[in-house]
């Protein structure tokens, strides 16, 4: 359906409408398009469309998020009617409209929003220093909190933003349809045992929690909802589960995740590493444990992740020693073993469609550049926990049901037709994987082009046997942007897009 916006009229009798959720029809396609903005101001809140070819017809609907949203760390703004704009985002749909929708991530090269922001880990600091953190390689861990915790109580109407995969919650205290606080209820799968449910749109609520100032909007880390406990703070301390460890400490330290105390690791005395194993480590470091969603994990390849964790270890100067070559996933060698206990729940298993009996615990090994299975990990399927110990502290830990990060061209069961798959991950940083299938032996070319049509890489050229094949594309020498990859086999050809972000 195409819309003539100059004759389009849409009138709302209510002060505003509930936000639609489009997560069920998201595609993996990240697209970059340009054209003229068409703005419908007849609605109570403006709606945005893109005219790609200048014929005054809407070719896409643009999803900028709820009417109150603005990015916290860029100067990007919603466009004016008739303004020429460039958009990068995820192609999706509107269940109530046949017009394709683009969830906007960038506008005119400026950051707009991150669809997979693990906002429950945002404690009063910016998460987007003009970088896009989709499949984040820079990490989400933060160090110690310098100020004393401030507690707050607030009442009002809940505002719920469900326009991206991660639902966000806000509180409107004066009922003007503009949020006054952002509410941190924890990760999507978190729910207290026998406790309250997360609020619905416009529901009257009262929250008690920890207040964090933030430039764009203050955050309340919710401890109670409508007088009922939302999260239990046993073991929290004044650092929300993080702790300092000291070279000559006499007692162990237990570091826990903010929203689940069953996710934790324990460090005993004698941990301080020898110089030959880990030089230049200060006598005291601050440790933090975070829960992530699979989309936050770099190097994901074909892993089917049910749960993921990031470990941050910070020097007194604030440097995260788990960073390795400008990416998370480093390792830290201790002189005594560290005991880990991880927890997952049935909601995580169901969301990722994971078979619990096939779960494996894996850590990222920076030396082999691969996921390493911890063979000694002990699973308790009744408690949904897994325990292991190691002297090498990993920066990234996953519970994965299947898959391998080994990357090579392979031949297996013979497919019935030629197929070119979407690269993964996409978007990607430096490297990505492309799968393709051949029903018969034959000459194959797989080539990468930039948007100017210039050939930038030849990945495959020559005779290949029938079967399923896989190739790794190393784009470390290329600049960020949209690239096209094309397969040609006999008279068949197909082109797909991919997005490189550095």
N, C-alpha and C positions, 0 to 999 in steps of 0.2 A: 504494500500500500504506500502511495506517495501522497504527500500533503501539500496543498497550496496554502502557505501560511498567511498570505495576505487576505485570504477569505476565511481562515480558520478561526472558529470561536469556541471557546471552552469556558464555561462559567461554573464556578463552584459556589454552592449555597452555604457549605460549611466553611469554617475559618481555615481549615487545611485538611489534607487527606493523609491517610496512612501511607507510609513508604512501601513501595512494592519490593518484593524480594525476587531477584532474577538469578539466584545462585543455581537453580535447578536446570537452567538451560545455558550455562556458561560453556564456551568452547575453549579449546587450547590456543586459539588463534589470537596472536598479538598483532594488531595492524597499525599502520601509520597512514593517515589520509589527510588531505588538505581541501579547503573549500571555504565557502561563505557561511558564517553563522546566521541562522534564522531563529529569532527569539520570539516566542509566543508570550506576550505580556497580558493576555486576556484572562489567564488563570490567576488564582490567588497568589501563586508563586510561579515565577517565570519558568518556562520549559524551553529546552535548547535542542536545535536540530542542525544538521550540516548539509548544505547544498554543495555537492562535490563538483558539479559541472556548470554552475552558474545559470541554471534554467529556472531558478526560484522554486524548485521542488525539493522537498526534504528527502535526502538519500539515507540518512542515518538519524537516529535519535541519540543525543548525547547525555550520558548519565554523569553529572558532576557531583552526585551525592545529595544529601538533604540540603534544604535551602539555607541552612545556617553554616554549612561547612566552608572553611577556607584553609589552605595549607598552612602549617605551622612554621615553615622555614623557607618559603620562597615568595616572590612578588607576583606569582601567577594570579590572574583574576578571571572571572567569567566574562565571556566575550559580549560585545555589543552587536545589535542587529546589523547585518551586512558586513561585519568585520571579517577579513580574510585570516584564517587560522590554520595551524597545523596541529593535528591531534594524534597522540599515540595512546593505545589502550587495548582492552580486551573486548573482542566481539562476542556479543551475547544476544539475548532476545527479550522481548516484553511479552509475557503470557497473554496480555490483553490487546496486543497490537502486532501486526505482521511486519512492521518496520524493524529492521535490525538496530540493535543498540550497541553503542560503544561506551564501556566504562572507562572514563578518562583517567589516565595515569600522568600524562604530560600534555601541556598546551603551549605551543610556540617554544618548545625546548625547556620550559620551566616545569619543575615538579609540581604535580597536583595532589595525588594521593597514592597510597600503597594499599592494594586490596588485601594483602596478607599480613598487615602490621600486627605483630603480637602485642597489642596495646596493654595487656595485663602486666607486661614487663616494663612499661613506661612509668617511671616514678619521678614525675616532675622535671623531665629533661627532654630535649628535642630528640627525635628519632630519625630525622631526615635532614642532615646537613647538606641539602641540595644534591642528595644521592637517592636513587631508588633502591629500596632494600628488598625487592622481590628476589627470592632465593638468595638471601643475604649472605655475602661473603665477609662482611665487616663485623658481624656479631651484634648481639643485643645486650650483652652483659654490661652491668654498670657497677661501679665501686661503692665505697662506703658513703653513708649519708652524714654530712657534717653537722646538720642541725638536729635539735631534739624533735621528736615526733609531736605533731600538733593534731589534736583530735577535734572533730567537728560533727555537728548534727544539723541536718537540713531536711526540709519537707517541700513537696511540690508535685508536679506531674512528670512522669517518665516520658522521655522522648527516645524512640528506638530507631536507629539507622540500620536497616537491613538491606541496603543497596549493594553491599559487598559481602564476600563470603564470611568475613568475621563481623558479626553483629556488634554494633557499638551502642552504649547506653549513656543517656544524659539526664540531667535533672533541670527542669524549668521551675524555679521557685516563685516567680511572679506571674506565671500563666500568660506570657506574651509570645509564646511559641518559639522563643529563642533560648537555647540552653545556657544555664549559669554555671553548671558543673559537669564534668565528665565523670562517669561512674565506672570504677574498676571492679567488676564482679569476678575477675579471673578468666582463665581460658574457656573456650566454648563448651568443653566437656565437663567443667567443674559444676557440681551441685552438692550442697551439704546434705549429709544423711538425715532424712526425716526433717528437712528444713524447708524454707520458703522457696517459691519459684522465682525466676527472674521476672521483672515486671513487664507488662504489656504496654503498648503505646497509649499514652494519656492516663495511665493508671496513677491514682494518688498514692504516693509512697513517702515514707520517712526513712532516712538512712543515717547510721552512725558509722564513723570511720576515721581514717587518718587523712588529713588534708595536706596536699602538696601543691604549692604554687607553681604556675606555669604561665609563660608569657601569653599564650593564646587563650587558655581557659584553665582554671584550677581543677584538680583531680581529687576525688574522694575515693580512697581505697576502702571498699565497703567491708565493715566488720559485722554490722547488724542491719537487717532489712525489716522494717515494720515491727521492731521490737524482738525479732527472732535472730538467733545467731546465724550469720552467714559463713563465717570462717573462724576457726579456733586458733588462737595465737600462741599456743604453748610452744616454747622453743624459739619464738620469733626474736626476742631481745629487741634492741632498738635499731637493728639493721635488717629487719624483715627476713630473717633466716640466714643472712650472710655473717661471716665471722672473720676476725683476725686470727692468724696462727703465728706463733713465735718460735724462734730457733730453740730456746731453752725452756719451753713451756713444760709443766709437770703433768698436766691433765689433757685428755683428748678434747678435740673440738668437733662438734657435729654441725654440719652445714645443711640446711633444708631449703627446699623450694618454697616460694612464697604462699602458694595456694594448696600445697599438699605435703604435709610433714612426713609422709611415707616415702617421698622422694628425697634422698639424703645421702651424704657420704661423711665418713668419720675419719679424722686424722689424729694419730697418736703422737706421743713424744718420740723423739729420734727421727722425725721426718726429714730434717734438713738435709738436702742433697750434697753429695761429695762434688768437689770442683770438677773432677773428670767426667761426671755424669751430667751436671747441670751448673756450669759456671755462672758467676755474676748474679746469683739470687740473693736478695737482701735478707736480713735476719728476721724480718716480719713481712707477711703478705696477707692480703684480704681476699677471701674466697667467696664466690657466689655461684648458685645453681639456678638455672632457668628452665622452664618448660617451653617447648616450641611446637609449632605445627609442622607437618612434613614440608609444606611449601617454603618454610624458612631455612631448610637445610640445604647447603651447597653440596656438590658432588653426589647428588641423589641417584643419578643414573637410573637403573631399573629396580632399585630397592622399593619394596612396598612397606612403607613405614606406618606403624601404629602409634608410636610415641617417640619423641625426640627431646634431647636435653643439651644445653650448652653449659660448660663450666668456665667461669672466668676467674683468673688469679691476678691480682693487681698489686703492683709495688706501691710504696708510700708516695711515689711521685704520680701515681695514677695510670701507669702503663700496664696494659693487659699482657702478661707474658705468654698467654695462650695464643696470641696472634703469631702467624707464621707467613712471612712473605706477603704482608698486607691482607691476610685472610685468616679467618678463624680456623680452628682445626689443629692447633699446635699441641705439643705434649710437654709434660713436666715430670722429670725423674725424681722420685723421692727415695730416701734411704730405708723407709719402712713402708709396709703395705697399707693402702687405704681401702677401707671397706665401703662398698656402694650398695645401696638398696634402692631399687626403682619400682615405681607403681604405675599401673595402667588400669583403665576401667572399661566396662563393656561398651560404653558410648564411643570410646576411641576405636575399639575393634570394629564396631558396626559401621561407623562413619567411613573408615578406610577399607571396609569389606575384607578384614583380615581373619584368617584362621588361627586361633590362639595356639593350637597344638603345633603350629609350624613356626612360631616366633623364635627368632634368634637375637641375641644381644651382640651388637657390633660397635666398634669404636673406629674413629678415623685415624689411620696411621700415616703421618706425614712423610715417613721414610719410604714406604712402599706406594704412597699415593693411592691408597685403596682402603676399603672397609675391611677391618679385621674382626673375625668372629671370635668371641670370648668363649672358648669351649668349656671352661669350668663354671660358667654361669649356672646358677641353680634357680629354676622356676618353681613357684608355688601357684598352681592354677586355682586353688581355692581362695587365696588371698590376692590374686592378681599382682604378685610381686616377683622380682628377680634380684638375686644377690650375686655379687662377685667381688673379688679384691685384686688389686694390682699395685705395683710400685710405679707404674707409668700412668700419670693422670691424663686422661684424654680431654681435648677441648670439645669434642662432639661425641655423643652417644645416641644410638638409635635402637629401637626394637623393631626389627624387620621380619616380615613373614616369608619373603622369598627374594630372589633376584641376585644379581652379581654385578660388580662394577668392572669386571673384565671386559675389555673392548677390543674387538677384532672382527674381521670379515669371516663369516661362517656359512656353512651350507648345511641344511637339515632336511626336514620333511618338505616335499615338493608342493609349493602352493599352486592354486589353479589359475592365477592371473598375476599380472605385473602390479606391484603396489609400491608406492613411496610413502613412508610414514612421516608424521610431523617429528621434527627433531626434539630431543629432550636432553637436558632441560631447555625450556624456551619461555622467557628470555634466558640467556646464558652469559657466563663470564669466562672468556678465554677459550673454553672448549665445550663441545656438544657432540651428541651422538645421532647418527642418521641410520635408520633401518630401511631396507628395501627388499623386495621379493621378486624372484624370476621363475616363471613356470617352465622355461626351457633354457638350454645353454645358448649363449649368444654374446655379441659385443655389447658392452654397456659403457656409457659415459655418465658420470655424476659430477656436475660442475657448479661452482658458486660464483654469483655475479653481484655487483653492487647495483644501486638503483639507477645508475647511469648506463647500465648494460655492459659495464666493463667486467671481463673475466678476472676474478681475484684468486681462484684456486681450482685445480682439477683434482678431485678426490678419487675418482675411479676412471680408468680408461683401458679397455681391453676385454678379452674373452673371460666370461664368468660362467660357472656351472649353475644349473637350476637349483633353487633353494632360497633360504632366508639368509640375508647378509647384513652386516653391520659395519659402519665405519665411523671413526672418530675424526672430527674436524677441529683442528687447532687454529683458533683465530687470534692468537696472542699478538700477532703483528698488525692486526687490523684495528681500525678505530670503531667506536660505538656507532650503531646505526642498524637500519634494516638491510638484510641481505636476502637474495633469492638463491635457491638451489634447485637445479634442474636435472632430472634423469632422462636419458635417451637410450632406448633399447629397441632396435629395429625401427619400425614406424611409430612406436609409442613414445610419447614424451609427457612429462608432468612437471609442474613448477610449484614450489611452496616457499613461504616466507619464514624468516627467523630474525630474532632481535638480539643483537649483541650489546650488552651493557657493561661498561668497565667502571 
